[in-house]
Amino acid sequence: FGALLYLAGAMTIGQISSFVLYSRKFSGPINEMANIMNDLQSSLAAAERVFALLNELSEAKDTEKMTDLTSVKGDIVMNNVRFSYDANQVIIKNLSLQAEAGKLIAIVGPTGAGKTTIINLLMRFYDTEAGNIYVDDNEVRELTRDSLRKSFAMVLQDTWIFHGTIYENLTYGKEKATMAEVVQAAKAARIHSFIEHLPHGYETILSDEGTNISKGQKQLLTIARAMLLDAKMLILDEATSNVDTRTEKKIQEAMRQLMKDKTCFVIAHRLSTIQNADLILVVERGDVVEQGTHEELMEKRGSYWQMYQAQFE
């Protein structure tokens, strides 16, 4: 439109330039206000999550009547356990099981069946609504949380590595461990050779989440950390689904070493890895619908048999 006015002699180039500059001066604050509103909306959404976290109730403090769990053997019993995160939806319904010391217990089932919830209850991240959980004949609510949780070692599918040296990462659960103990655990976890070939060995700095090493190497480091802790009870979340075949073999060898003489709970995703379990629990909608050895469950031709056939078709 300005070009037409210029051609008609109604405006000069200077007037058109002045108009453009003034219009930008006028629209600039309006655009800034729109950007500020977007930032405010994002901040309000973030603040809502922050305050929701701050408003969460803290764990109840241990009372003087609670005792420390010592001389752990690893016998675990769950009697008629019931639990729900939401009053409208029960996750665990009347769950009963017995895990003898040194046995391998596998937990299988579809997503949302309650497998991880069982582990959370064992570690007492949540308390049961009904029923009891015993560790070496001690009701878990009568034990201090610190001593109960230190009696478990965990190797999860999502590895956790923090910014620091390899030595600091390995000794996270046992800060007073000697270098000889760290090296012994690393050798058992099949990761010592890799560490030795790094420029600074055990003093090599790892980035947050261990982004400067591979997923398989991170998994072997977490296995070494669990070995160093030397707990009598072990929780495993299958960790070999996203690594190559050679690394998977190393991790499985390290896990077999880690599981020796321990009460092990394995959340299994691939049924081929738990065929030698002493007891397999099939969990569906919060209920243990089947339990037994691999051979016993295959003979029943029930839920476990169907899952097995689906994986190997």
C-alpha positions in Angstrom: 0.0 0.0 0.0 2.9 2.3 0.8 4.4 1.7 -2.6 1.1 2.8 -4.3 1.1 6.0 -2.3 4.7 6.7 -3.2 4.0 6.1 -6.9 1.0 8.5 -6.6 3.2 11.1 -5.0 1.2 11.1 -1.8 4.1 9.9 0.4 7.9 10.1 0.3 10.4 7.3 1.0 11.3 9.0 4.3 7.7 8.9 5.4 7.3 5.2 4.6 10.5 4.4 6.5 9.3 6.4 9.5 5.9 4.5 9.4 7.6 1.1 9.4 10.0 2.0 12.2 7.1 3.4 14.4 4.9 0.4 13.7 7.8 -1.9 14.9 8.2 0.3 18.0 4.5 -0.1 18.7 4.2 -3.9 18.1 7.4 -4.8 20.0 5.9 -4.4 23.5 2.8 -6.2 22.5 4.9 -9.2 21.3 6.9 -9.0 24.5 3.7 -9.2 26.6 2.6 -12.3 24.7 6.0 -13.9 25.4 5.8 -13.0 29.1 2.3 -14.6 29.3 3.7 -17.8 27.8 6.5 -17.8 30.4 4.1 -17.2 33.2 1.8 -20.1 32.1 4.9 -22.4 32.0 6.0 -21.2 35.4 2.6 -21.7 36.9 2.5 -25.3 35.6 6.0 -25.9 37.0 5.1 -24.3 40.3 2.1 -26.6 40.6 4.3 -29.6 40.4 6.9 -28.2 42.8 4.3 -27.4 45.4 2.7 -30.8 44.9 6.1 -32.4 45.7 6.6 -30.0 48.7 3.2 -30.9 50.1 3.9 -34.7 50.0 3.9 -36.2 53.5 7.3 -37.2 54.7 7.9 -40.8 55.8 7.0 -41.4 59.3 10.0 -41.4 61.6 11.2 -44.7 63.1 10.1 -45.1 66.7 12.2 -46.2 69.6 10.4 -49.5 69.6 11.7 -50.4 66.2 14.7 -52.7 66.0 17.6 -53.0 63.4 17.6 -55.9 61.1 20.8 -57.8 61.8 22.4 -61.1 60.9 20.2 -61.3 57.8 19.4 -64.7 56.4 16.9 -63.8 53.7 13.7 -65.6 54.6 10.7 -63.6 53.4 7.0 -64.2 54.0 4.0 -62.2 52.8 0.6 -63.1 54.3 -2.7 -61.8 52.8 -1.1 -58.5 51.7 -3.5 -55.8 50.3 -2.4 -52.5 48.9 -3.7 -49.6 46.7 -2.3 -46.3 45.7 -5.8 -45.0 45.1 -8.8 -46.0 47.3 -10.8 -46.7 44.1 -8.3 -49.2 42.6 -6.7 -52.0 44.6 -3.3 -53.0 43.2 -2.4 -56.0 45.4 -5.2 -58.2 46.6 -4.6 -60.8 49.3 -1.1 -61.7 48.2 0.6 -64.5 50.0 4.0 -66.0 49.3 7.0 -67.5 51.0 10.6 -67.1 49.8 13.2 -69.2 51.6 16.7 -67.9 52.1 18.9 -68.4 49.0 16.0 -69.1 46.6 15.2 -67.3 43.3 11.7 -65.9 43.0 10.6 -64.6 39.6 7.7 -62.3 39.2 6.0 -62.1 35.8 2.9 -60.5 34.4 1.6 -57.8 32.1 2.4 -54.1 32.5 0.4 -52.6 35.5 -0.1 -56.0 37.1 1.6 -55.0 40.4 5.1 -56.5 39.9 7.0 -53.3 40.9 4.5 -52.6 43.7 5.5 -55.9 45.4 9.1 -54.8 45.4 8.1 -51.4 46.8 6.3 -53.1 49.7 9.3 -55.3 50.4 11.5 -52.3 50.7 8.8 -50.5 52.7 8.6 -47.5 50.4 4.9 -48.0 51.1 3.1 -49.8 54.0 0.5 -52.4 53.4 -3.2 -51.7 54.0 -3.8 -55.2 55.3 -1.7 -58.3 55.9 1.9 -58.7 57.0 5.4 -58.9 55.5 8.1 -60.7 57.5 11.8 -60.7 57.0 13.5 -63.4 59.1 10.4 -63.6 61.2 10.5 -59.9 61.8 7.4 -57.8 60.8 8.9 -55.1 58.5 6.9 -52.3 60.3 8.8 -53.2 63.5 12.2 -52.7 61.7 14.0 -49.5 61.1 13.7 -48.5 57.4 17.5 -47.9 57.1 18.5 -51.4 58.3 15.7 -53.0 56.2 16.7 -51.2 53.0 20.4 -51.8 53.5 19.7 -55.5 53.6 18.6 -55.4 50.0 20.8 -54.8 46.9 19.1 -53.6 43.7 20.0 -53.9 40.0 17.3 -52.1 37.9 16.7 -51.9 34.2 17.2 -48.1 34.4 20.8 -47.7 35.7 21.7 -44.8 38.0 25.1 -43.3 37.6 26.0 -39.9 39.1 28.7 -37.3 38.3 31.9 -38.5 40.0 34.6 -41.0 39.7 34.1 -44.7 39.0 35.4 -45.5 42.5 32.8 -43.1 44.0 30.0 -44.6 42.0 30.9 -48.2 43.0 31.3 -47.3 46.7 28.0 -45.4 46.9 26.3 -48.1 49.1 29.5 -48.9 51.1 31.5 -45.7 51.5 34.2 -47.3 53.6 35.1 -50.0 51.1 38.8 -50.5 50.4 40.3 -50.4 46.9 41.0 -54.1 47.1 37.2 -54.8 47.8 36.2 -52.5 44.9 38.6 -54.2 42.5 37.4 -57.7 43.6 33.7 -56.6 43.0 34.6 -55.2 39.6 36.4 -58.4 38.6 33.4 -60.5 39.6 31.1 -58.1 37.6 33.4 -58.5 34.5 34.1 -54.7 34.4 37.6 -54.5 35.9 39.4 -54.9 32.5 37.4 -52.1 31.0 38.1 -49.8 33.9 41.8 -50.6 33.8 42.0 -49.5 30.1 40.6 -46.1 30.9 43.2 -43.2 31.1 42.6 -42.7 34.8 41.3 -46.1 35.8 39.0 -46.1 38.9 39.5 -42.3 39.1 37.9 -41.7 35.7 35.2 -39.1 36.0 31.7 -40.2 34.8 29.2 -37.6 33.6 25.7 -37.3 34.9 23.7 -40.5 34.0 27.0 -42.0 32.7 26.6 -40.6 29.2 30.3 -41.1 28.4 30.0 -44.9 28.7 27.8 -47.5 27.1 24.5 -48.9 28.5 26.1 -52.3 29.0 29.0 -50.8 30.9 26.7 -48.9 33.1 24.8 -52.0 33.9 28.0 -53.9 34.8 29.0 -51.0 37.1 25.6 -51.2 39.0 26.1 -55.0 39.3 29.6 -54.4 40.8 28.1 -51.8 43.2 25.5 -54.4 44.3 28.3 -57.0 44.8 30.3 -54.6 46.9 27.2 -54.1 49.2 27.1 -57.8 49.7 23.4 -57.8 50.9 21.7 -61.1 51.6 18.6 -60.1 49.5 18.7 -59.0 45.9 16.1 -57.3 43.6 16.7 -57.6 39.9 14.8 -55.9 37.1 15.9 -57.6 33.9 18.5 -55.4 32.3 19.7 -57.0 29.1 16.9 -56.0 26.7 18.7 -53.0 25.2 22.3 -54.3 24.8 24.1 -56.4 22.2 24.4 -60.2 22.5 28.1 -60.1 23.7 27.3 -57.6 26.4 24.2 -59.4 27.4 26.2 -62.6 27.9 28.7 -60.7 30.2 25.8 -59.2 32.2 24.1 -62.6 32.7 27.4 -64.1 33.8 27.9 -61.2 36.3 24.3 -61.6 37.5 24.8 -65.3 38.1 27.8 -64.5 40.3 25.9 -61.8 42.1 22.9 -64.1 42.8 24.9 -66.8 44.6 23.6 -67.6 48.1 21.1 -64.7 48.0 17.3 -64.5 48.2 16.6 -63.1 44.8 13.4 -61.4 43.5 13.5 -61.0 39.7 11.0 -58.9 37.8 11.1 -60.8 34.5 10.2 -59.5 31.1 11.7 -62.3 29.0 10.6 -65.7 30.3 13.7 -67.4 28.8 15.8 -65.9 31.6 13.8 -67.3 34.6 13.3 -70.9 33.6 15.6 -72.1 36.4 13.8 -70.0 39.1 12.8 -71.9 42.3 9.4 -70.2 42.2 7.6 -68.2 39.5 4.7 -65.9 40.5 2.3 -65.0 37.7 0.7 -61.7 38.7 -2.5 -60.3 37.0 -4.5 -57.4 38.2 -2.9 -57.6 41.7 -3.5 -61.3 42.2 -1.1 -64.2 42.0 -3.0 -66.3 39.6 -0.4 -69.0 39.3 2.8 -70.0 41.0 5.2 -72.9 40.7 8.3 -73.9 38.7 8.6 -73.4 35.0 7.8 -77.1 34.3 4.8 -77.0 36.7 3.3 -73.9 35.1 3.9 -75.2 31.6 2.0 -78.3 32.5 -1.0 -76.3 33.7 -1.3 -74.6 30.3 -2.7 -71.4 32.0 -1.6 -67.7 31.9 2.2 -68.5 32.1 1.9 -71.0 29.3 0.1 -68.4 27.1 2.8 -65.8 27.8 5.5 -68.3 27.0 3.9 -69.3 23.7 3.4 -65.6 22.8 7.1 -64.8 23.3 8.3 -67.8 21.3 5.9 -68.0 18.4 
